[in-house]
Each structure stands twice: as structure tokens, then as C-alpha cells.
């Protein structure tokens, strides 16, 4: 039977109660975090998962803080800076943020728009501990939170133990309970939520010394929790995936909920047998936490679940991502930080951009198809829905007539992104997949063409209305005798909106 408890445990190092928001973080180096050799060793060990949530924590300030345990975890495994949405998809609040992390889907699926959780679709998109219990009922699952709505509302009654820490105990009680469960029990998957960093952000701002102090305190608590993992008698026979993450960022002055990049900042710090020490990646997103936990526990990810996350242990190569090291800083844009490298017009090998019909002038960064990042593109102009480009990862392609037209220009925006030639089998079917996000204003148009063996391109999809961020799947009827297929994405318009393309592939049906 699932247990719902709130009986206090003796605190290990009392600290004053600070409010609804949490004192968090801390991590000692988790052993067994090596790369390929460790993966082989892990096959004989029992998989275990620990997720620690640091409410309102900024990765940039963790790096500034006295946080030896978190920095040890970063050295031992993966560090992945990331970003989230903003309105109208959802504001940068804890309810939508933690729901995204815990369920593995974005707000357009779980439907949490605020901290009231009104209209949440947790039956359709349950938390990862519930999915683990459903797939493997023998697993021992545990969730403890300093913010009660997580354990009262987001995690379901299928979870073996859900604990909402009494407010008088706050993060000290949450830490003590997590340590006790690791010491005295045999949990397979745990979620621990700490809150004081967010409290410090609201009260003093992310630029304050008090925010750094809260990070330091949380770091010590993460250290206690990770030390409890390593002190387990069976630790040598266990394969732990430890993930530390946050639901949103904070402004320097304090607060969140808006669309600034600082409010939209999240991260993942993770150690485990499949993650290389000291590695840094930019293709990780919030829903990956749930997917990674399930995959580590040996639970196959059913496509019918509709997860947006993918396991961090299983990177998916993408042609555009290889461009990150060659991205340049701004030229004409003024709202983007001058030192931020984030765009190029040079495509990856095998790709090309046809600008033979492209108008002249306009903003340099967006003249024809560009390759860019979320942190660069969204700062070109906030609050025009660019923040809703949630399913593109790392570097993606964008045609942005709206930003291009912010300087004098001639003609129209007419640019075509051309893929490499993909192998296909003549007379059969193939499947074209790509991630897209399209915001429309007439007379703008997006067209997808496919050509075979260098022949005449044939239209397979046209966009003349808004399309939210999603993965498109197009079944192709391959002509008899054809051996290759090439895809073209043509954007035409003027001072209109934009089109994002990422993750393009052609495979078998």
C-alpha cells in the first residue's frame, strides 16, 4: 500500500525555517561515473535513481558559489545548461517547471499553467515514479518535497511513499528524511525537492550574497544525500544514476515567471555509469530527466506514452549541433549580449542554403536560413513566441522574416534549406521526420519538397497557418529505381514571422 506520511524525523543539522521556498543542493562525487568501461561493470549491478530538485537554482550562480559537492558532481559526470518556455505556453513558475521535469512532457501536454495545477493531465501523463511502479511494481519508490504540491498533487498514490515535509522542518527535514530512507531502506528510485534557493531568490535576488549563501547551504545538503548513497552497504553492487536539476531561474533583482533568459534557465547535473566525467552538452531538455530515470531502471519507453524526453545516456546525433563551435557573435542585432556566440550562415557538411531568390539588405543574422540557438534567437526579440520553440535542441535552423526586416531591405525573403542525399529503396516507402515550429502571417509560406536522384522536387507539405513545436512525420512513396532522396525547406515572405527546422532524418517505414 502507498504510504502518505508527514511524521517528523529528527533533524540532522537544524536551520531556521525560511519560508515556502527551499534551501538546497549539495553533492559529493558519486562513484561509478566513468564512461564505457563503467557501462560494462554496471551491467552486473542493480540500477538505482536519485533525482534532486533545487528550486530556483541558476547554474551560473552555482559556479560562483562555494558549492564543492555540486562541483564535484559536475567533474564526475555531465553538466547540461538548458532553457524552458515562457508565456503563452506557460509562465516560468514552479508548477509548470516541476511538472515538466517529473512527467517528461512539456506544458502543452501536461497542461499545468500555474501553481494551482488546474486542468493538469497527470492521468494521461503521470510522474516517472508512477510509470516505474506500473512497469515494475516490485520497485521501491520514494518522493519527499519541501513544497507540498509536488508530493500532494504531481506524484500519484501509486508511489510507495510520498512525504510532504512539515514547513517547520523545511529543507533540513527533507534532507534528513532522504538520508534516513537511503540509510535504513532499500529504495530503487527517489525524488528529493529542496526549496530555500528559490526563497533566497525571491527575497534578495539572484545577484545577492544571500542567494550564494543559499546555494552553499543546499550544496551541503546535497552532499549529505549523496554521501548517504555512497555509504550504503550494498553500494558496490548498485548502479546509481544521480541527477540534479531546477525548475526555473531567477532575475538578478529577484523573482521569476517572465520571459527573460535568466528566468528561463535550467540545467542538469548528472553522474552515472554511462556519462563521461567532466562532459558538457547542450542537447538536454527538462523532460529528459524522467526519460533518463526510466531508461536507467530498465523500463522501455513506450512511444504511446508521448514522452518529450529522451535518455541522456543515449545521445542522438544531429547535423546542426556540430555547428556550435563555429557560431559567431551578433552583427546587427542589439538586444543579444555582445559576447554571446549564436549564429552562422554556414551549413554543416552535406547541407546547403539556396539564397538565389533572397532579397537584399535586412538584418545580417537572419538573411536567409540561419543556424542558431535558443539563447541567441530568443534574445533577438522577447515575447513574440520564440520561447515556445521547445522541441528543437541545441543548434537548429531558422528562417525569420520578422527579424530580417528590422533593417532596410529590398525584395522578399525567399530562402531554401537543402539537405544531404539520404539513401532510400526504390519502389518502397520511407519516412521523413523533422522537428518544426512555424508561426504564420500572410503572405508567408513554408514548403517542404523531396527530390529523388537529383530529379524535380515534389511538394510533400505546405505551411500556411501556425504550427506549434512538434515532430512531423511524412510517409514518402519512393519511385521505382530511386536510391537517394533530398529534402528542401523553402520559406517565402517578408516582414512576417518565422520557421524552425531541426532533427531532419529519412528512414525506413
C-alpha positions in Angstrom: 0.0 0.0 0.0 1.3 3.5 -0.8 2.2 5.4 2.4 1.4 9.1 2.9 3.3 10.4 5.9 4.3 13.7 7.4 5.6 12.5 10.8 8.8 14.4 11.6 12.3 12.8 11.7 15.0 14.2 14.0 16.8 17.0 12.1 20.5 16.4 11.5 21.6 20.0 11.4 18.8 22.4 12.4 18.5 25.6 10.4 15.8 28.3 10.8 12.7 27.9 8.8 12.9 30.4 5.9 9.5 30.0 4.2 7.9 28.1 1.3 11.0 28.2 -0.8 13.9 25.9 -0.4 17.5 25.6 0.9 19.0 23.0 -1.3 21.8 21.5 -3.2 24.9 19.6 -2.4 26.6 16.7 -3.9 29.6 14.6 -3.2 31.2 12.8 -6.0 29.2 9.7 -7.0 31.4 6.8 -7.7 30.9 4.6 -10.7 30.6 7.6 -13.1 33.1 6.5 -15.6 32.4 6.1 -19.4 32.4 2.9 -21.4 34.3 0.7 -19.1 32.0 1.6 -16.3 29.0 0.8 -18.5 30.2 -2.8 -18.8 30.7 -3.0 -15.0 27.2 -1.6 -14.4 25.5 -4.4 -16.2 26.0 -6.6 -13.2 24.8 -4.0 -10.7 21.3 -3.1 -9.6 20.1 0.1 -11.2 19.0 2.9 -8.8 18.0 6.5 -9.5 18.2 9.6 -7.3 16.7 12.9 -8.6 17.4 16.1 -6.5 15.5 19.2 -7.4 16.9 22.6 -6.5 14.0 25.1 -6.8 15.0 28.3 -8.5 18.7 27.4 -8.8 20.9 29.0 -11.5 23.8 27.0 -12.9 25.8 30.2 -13.4 25.5 31.1 -9.7 26.3 27.5 -8.7 29.6 28.1 -10.5 30.1 31.3 -8.5 29.1 29.8 -5.1 31.0 27.9 -2.5 29.5 24.6 -3.7 32.1 21.9 -3.6 29.7 18.9 -3.7 27.8 20.1 -6.7 31.1 21.0 -8.5 32.4 17.5 -7.6 29.3 16.0 -9.3 29.9 18.2 -12.4 33.5 17.0 -12.5 32.4 13.4 -12.2 29.7 13.5 -14.8 27.6 15.6 -17.1 26.7 19.3 -17.0 24.0 20.4 -19.3 22.7 24.0 -19.3 19.2 24.3 -20.7 16.3 26.6 -21.1 12.5 26.4 -21.0 9.4 28.1 -22.4 7.6 31.3 -21.4 4.0 32.6 -21.9 1.8 31.8 -23.7 2.9 28.2 -23.4 3.3 28.6 -19.6 5.0 31.1 -17.3 8.3 30.3 -15.7 6.7 29.1 -12.4 7.3 26.1 -10.2 4.1 24.3 -11.1 4.8 24.0 -14.8 8.5 23.6 -14.3 8.4 20.6 -11.9 5.5 19.0 -13.8 7.7 19.1 -16.9 10.6 17.5 -15.1 8.6 14.9 -13.3 6.3 13.8 -16.1 8.8 14.0 -19.0 6.4 16.1 -21.2 6.1 19.8 -21.9 3.3 22.1 -20.7 1.3 21.7 -23.9 0.8 18.1 -22.9 0.6 18.1 -19.1 -1.4 21.3 -19.2 0.0 22.8 -15.9 0.0 26.6 -16.4 0.5 27.8 -12.8 0.9 26.7 -9.2 -2.7 25.8 -8.8 -2.4 22.8 -11.2 -5.9 23.4 -12.6 -6.6 21.2 -15.6 -3.5 19.1 -15.1 -3.4 15.9 -17.2 -1.5 13.7 -14.8 -3.7 10.7 -15.6 -2.6 10.8 -19.2 1.0 11.9 -18.4 1.9 10.5 -14.9 5.0 11.1 -13.0 8.1 8.9 -13.6 7.8 7.1 -10.3 4.3 6.1 -11.1 5.4 4.9 -14.5 8.2 2.9 -12.8 5.7 1.4 -10.3 3.3 0.5 -13.2 6.0 -1.3 -15.2 7.8 -2.9 -12.3 5.6 -3.0 -9.2 8.3 -4.6 -7.1 10.4 -1.4 -7.3 10.6 0.7 -4.1 9.8 4.4 -4.9 10.0 7.4 -2.7 9.3 11.2 -3.1 10.0 13.9 -0.5 9.4 17.6 -1.0 9.7 20.9 0.8 7.0 22.2 -1.4 3.9 20.1 -0.7 2.1 20.3 -4.1 4.7 18.1 -5.6 4.1 15.2 -3.3 0.4 16.0 -2.8 -0.5 16.5 -6.4 2.1 15.7 -9.1 3.3 12.3 -7.7 0.4 9.9 -7.6 -0.8 7.5 -4.9 1.0 4.6 -6.8 4.3 5.9 -5.4 5.2 3.8 -2.4 6.0 6.7 -0.1 5.2 10.4 -0.6 6.3 12.8 2.1 5.4 16.5 2.3 7.9 17.8 4.8 6.3 19.9 7.5 7.0 23.6 6.9 8.7 24.0 10.3 11.4 21.5 9.2 11.7 22.8 5.7 14.8 21.6 3.7 16.5 20.3 6.9 13.7 17.9 7.4 13.6 17.0 3.7 17.3 16.2 3.7 17.1 14.2 7.0 14.2 12.1 5.5 16.1 11.4 2.3 19.2 10.4 4.2 17.2 8.1 6.5 15.5 6.4 3.6 18.8 5.7 1.9 20.4 4.6 5.1 17.6 2.4 6.5 15.7 1.3 3.5 16.3 -0.1 0.0 14.8 2.4 -2.4 15.2 2.0 -6.2 14.1 5.5 -7.3 13.9 8.7 -5.2 12.9 12.3 -5.9 14.0 14.9 -3.4 12.9 18.6 -3.6 14.7 21.4 -1.8 13.4 24.9 -1.7 15.5 27.5 0.0 17.4 28.7 -3.0 14.2 29.9 -4.5 13.2 31.6 -1.3 16.5 33.5 -1.3 16.0 34.5 -4.9 12.6 35.9 -4.2 13.7 37.7 -1.1 17.1 39.0 -2.1 17.6 38.4 -5.9 19.9 36.0 -7.7 22.7 38.6 -7.7 22.8 38.8 -3.9 25.3 37.2 -1.5 22.3 35.7 0.3 21.4 33.7 -2.9 25.0 32.4 -2.9 24.7 31.5 0.8 21.5 29.6 0.0 23.4 27.7 -2.7 26.1 26.9 -0.3 23.6 25.6 2.2 21.9 23.5 -0.4 25.2 22.2 -1.6 25.9 20.8 1.9 22.5 19.1 1.9 23.1 17.5 -1.5 26.4 16.4 -0.1 24.6 14.6 2.8 22.2 12.9 0.5 24.9 11.7 -1.9 27.1 10.6 0.9 24.2 8.5 2.2 24.1 6.8 -1.2 27.8 6.0 -1.1 27.6 4.8 2.5 25.0 2.1 1.6 26.3 -1.4 2.5 25.2 -2.6 -1.0 26.6 0.4 -2.8 29.3 -1.6 -4.7 26.6 -3.8 -6.2 24.4 -0.8 -7.2 24.5 1.3 -10.3 23.3 4.8 -9.3 22.2 7.5 -11.8 22.1 10.8 -9.8 20.5 13.8 -11.4 20.4 17.4 -10.0 18.1 19.9 -11.8 16.0 23.0 -11.4 12.5 24.1 -12.4 13.4 27.7 -13.5 15.8 30.5 -12.9 15.6 33.9 -11.2 16.2 37.5 -12.1 19.1 39.4 -10.5 16.6 41.6 -8.7 14.6 38.6 -7.6 11.6 36.7 -9.0 10.5 34.6 -12.0 7.6 33.9 -14.2 8.6 36.1 -17.1 10.4 35.5 -20.4 13.9 36.7 -19.7 16.6 34.1 -20.5 17.7 34.2 -16.8 14.2 33.2 -15.7 14.1 30.5 -18.4 17.3 28.9 -17.3 17.5 25.3 -16.1 20.2 22.7 -16.1 21.0 19.1 -15.5 24.0 17.8 -13.5 24.2 14.0 -13.7 26.6 11.2 -12.8 26.2 7.6 -13.8 28.0 4.7 -15.5 27.0 5.9 -19.0 28.1 9.5 -18.5 31.6 10.8 -19.2 33.3 12.7 -16.4 33.5 16.4 -17.0 31.3 16.3 -20.1 29.2 19.3 -21.2 26.2 19.0 -23.5 23.7 21.5 -25.0 21.1 19.0 -26.3 19.5 18.2 -23.0 16.0 19.4 -22.1 13.9 19.3 -18.9 11.7 16.3 -19.9 14.9 14.2 -20.3 15.1 13.7 -16.5 12.0 11.4 -16.4 13.0 9.6 -19.5 16.6 9.1 -18.3 15.4 7.7 -14.9 13.0 5.2 -16.6 15.6 4.1 -19.1 18.2 3.6 -16.3 15.7 1.4 -14.4 15.4 -0.8 -17.4 11.9 0.3 -18.3 11.3 0.5 -22.1 10.0 3.9 -23.2 6.7 3.2 -24.9 6.1 5.6 -27.8 2.4 5.5 -26.8 3.3 7.4 -23.7 4.0 10.5 -25.8 7.1 11.5 -23.8 9.1 14.5 -24.9 12.2 13.5 -23.0 14.9 11.2 -24.3 17.5 9.4 -22.1 20.7 11.4 -21.6 22.5 8.1 -21.7 21.6 7.7 -25.3 22.6 10.9 -27.2 21.0 11.4 -30.6 23.4 12.9 -33.2 22.2 15.8 -35.2 23.9 17.5 -38.1 23.1 21.1 -37.0 24.6 20.5 -33.5 28.0 20.1 -34.9 28.0 23.8 -35.8 28.0 25.0 -32.1 31.8 25.5 -32.0 31.7 27.7 -35.2 28.8 30.0 -34.1 29.5 33.8 -34.3 28.5 36.8 -32.2 26.0 39.4 -33.2 26.4 41.7 -36.2 23.3 43.9 -36.5 21.3 42.7 -33.5 21.4 44.9 -30.4 19.4 43.1 -27.8 21.6 40.0 -27.8 24.6 40.1 -25.5 27.7 41.1 -27.4 29.8 38.2 -26.2 27.2 35.5 -27.0 28.1 33.3 -29.9 24.9 32.0 -31.5 24.5 32.1 -35.3 26.1 31.1 -38.6 25.0 31.0 -42.2 27.5 28.2 -43.0 25.6 24.9 -43.1 27.0 21.6 -41.9 28.7 19.2 -44.4 26.2 17.9 -46.9 23.7 20.7 -46.4 23.3 23.9 -48.4 21.3 27.1 -48.4 19.9 28.4 -51.7 19.6 32.2 -51.5 19.5 32.9 -55.2 16.0 34.4 -54.8 16.7 36.1 -51.5 16.1 39.8 -51.1 18.9 42.2 -50.2 19.8 44.0 -47.1 18.0 43.4 -43.8 19.5 42.2 -40.5 22.6 40.2 -41.3 22.0 37.4 -38.7 18.7 36.4 -40.4 19.4 36.9 -44.1 18.2 33.6 -45.4 18.2 30.4 -43.4 20.4 30.7 -40.3 21.7 28.2 -37.8 21.3 29.4 -34.2 20.5 28.5 -30.6 17.6 29.2 -28.2 19.7 31.5 -26.1 20.7 33.6 -29.1 17.5 33.6 -31.1 15.0 34.3 -28.3 17.0 37.3 -27.2 16.7 38.9 -30.6 13.2 39.9 -29.5 11.3 38.5 -26.5 7.6 37.9 -26.1 7.0 37.1 -29.8 6.5 33.3 -29.0 10.1 32.3 -29.9 10.3 30.9 -26.4 7.7 28.3 -27.4 10.2 26.6 -29.7 10.5 23.8 -27.1 11.3 20.7 -29.1 14.2 21.9 -31.1 17.5 21.2 -29.4 21.0 22.7 -29.3 21.6 24.3 -32.7 18.6 24.5 -35.1 17.8 26.2 -38.5 15.5 29.2 -38.6 14.1 31.4 -41.3 13.0 34.6 -39.6 11.4 37.2 -41.9 10.3 39.3 -38.9 13.8 39.9 -37.6 15.3 40.1 -41.0 13.0 43.0 -41.8 14.2 45.1 -38.9 16.7 46.9 -41.1 16.1 48.3 -44.6 15.8 45.6 -47.2 14.8 45.0 -50.8 12.7 42.2 -52.4 11.3 39.4 -50.3 12.5 36.7 -48.0 13.0 33.6 -50.2 15.4 31.1 -49.0 15.7 27.3 -49.3 17.4 24.9 -46.9 18.7 21.8 -48.7 19.5 18.5 -47.0 22.1 15.9 -47.9 21.0 13.0 -50.1 19.6 10.2 -47.9 19.7 6.6 -49.1 16.2 5.1 -49.9 15.0 1.9 -51.6 13.1 2.4 -54.8 9.5 1.1 -55.0 9.0 1.2 -51.3 8.2 3.7 -48.6 10.4 5.9 -46.5 9.7 8.2 -43.5 10.8 11.8 -43.4 10.9 13.1 -39.8 11.8 16.6 -38.5 11.1 18.9 -35.6 9.3 22.1 -36.7 7.8 25.3 -35.2 6.0 27.6 -37.6 4.5 31.0 -36.8 2.5 32.4 -39.7 1.4 35.7 -41.2 0.2 36.0 -44.7 1.6 36.1 -47.4 4.3 34.0 -45.7 4.6 30.3 -46.7 6.7 27.3 -45.7 7.0 24.4 -48.2 8.7 21.0 -47.9 9.9 19.3 -51.1 11.6 16.0 -51.7 13.5 15.0 -54.8 14.8 11.6 -55.8 18.2 11.0 -57.5 18.5 14.7 -58.4 15.1 14.9 -60.1 12.4 17.5 -59.9 11.5 18.4 -56.3 7.9 17.4 -55.3 5.9 19.2 -52.6 5.1 16.9 -49.6 3.9 19.5 -47.0 2.9 23.2 -47.0 2.5 25.5 -44.0 0.1 28.4 -44.3 -1.1 28.5 -40.6 0.5 28.4 -37.2 2.0 25.0 -36.2 3.2 24.5 -32.6 6.5 23.0 -31.8 6.2 19.3 -32.8 7.8 16.4 -34.6 6.5 15.9 -38.1 6.3 12.5 -39.8 5.8 12.3 -43.6 5.5 9.0 -45.4 7.2 9.0 -48.8 6.4 6.8 -51.7 9.8 6.2 -53.3 9.8 5.9 -57.1 11.0 2.6 -58.5 14.7 2.5 -59.0 15.4 5.6 -56.8 18.4 5.3 -54.5 18.6 8.7 -52.8 16.2 11.5 -51.6 17.0 15.1 -50.8 14.7 17.4 -48.8 14.2 21.2 -49.4 12.6 23.6 -46.9 11.6 26.8 -48.6 10.4 29.9 -46.7 8.9 32.8 -48.6 7.6 36.0 -47.1 8.6 39.5 -46.0 8.1 41.3 -42.7 6.2 38.3 -41.4 7.1 35.6 -38.8 9.4 32.6 -38.7 10.0 28.8 -39.3 12.2 26.5 -37.3 13.6 23.2 -38.5 15.7 20.6 -36.6 16.4 16.9 -36.4 15.9 16.1 -40.1 16.0 12.4 -41.0 14.8 9.9 -43.6 14.5 6.3 -42.5 12.5 3.2 -43.3 8.8 2.9 -42.7 
